[in-house]
Each structure stands twice: as structure tokens, then as C-alpha cells.
Amino acid sequence: MYAVIATGGKQYRVIKGETLRVEKLDGEEGSSVELDGVLMVADGDKISVGTPMLDKGAVTATIKSHGRGKKIEIIKFRRRKHSRTQAGHRQSYTEIEVTDIKA
């Protein structure tokens, strides 16, 4: 059994017991969070697809940790113009473990 969820502007295919990194969610480590943006649930040959979301679909997950990803360097350089801009960015994430999928 698996589900396709939408959170943080991205879509993820999740399976019960799976650990994944999603965009930062509010909540403390160890707390439970319910992700109700379920697009599709598949249980063997039985597939439920929402338009765009399933009304009764929900995925329950436990927050394992919060963190920040690797640093990305942003450099804008214009040759022969004596112009250079440099910046960096680290995206925040939440690591969750899927505990239950409801269709």
C-alpha cells in the first residue's frame, strides 16, 4: 500500500515505515503530524485518485528531526563589467517517518 501526497509544493510517493525529508513543518521532534494533501492511494489493484485531493485520505507521520540542507552557492558574474554578486542558501527540512495511511 502506498500513497502520493503533496506537501511544501512537492509531491512524494510514501509507503508505511518509510523515512523522508520534506519542506519544514511546524511541530516538535517526536510529535505526530497528519498530512491531508493526499492525491492518490493504491492498495494492490484498488486505486483511489482524487480530483485533485481525496476527501477521506490522510497520512499520519512522526517528526524525527529538523535540519538544514547543504549550502548552495549563488554567483552572478558579468564579464568585463567589474560586477560580481555572491550569496549562499541553506534550505530547512523536516525528516518524517510515515506511520499510517488511510484511504
C-alpha angles and dihedrals in degrees: 000000000000139000137204112224134183119219132149093008093300135095124231133189106221135189127193110272094021122133119215142163118241134172113290114293128195113250142082127270112276094023123120123244129191117218107201098175092100114162100176141002123197123191108176107297093346109095125179117194123187129216088247099320132019112247097215099029122114137161119208119206139173120230109236101177147333124230149143127257130232118300116264117206117219114197126177113189129176113194119229091006100090088235126132132156124187129185140155135218135196117191118218118230141180121220111216136181117214111232104171142010120203123189 
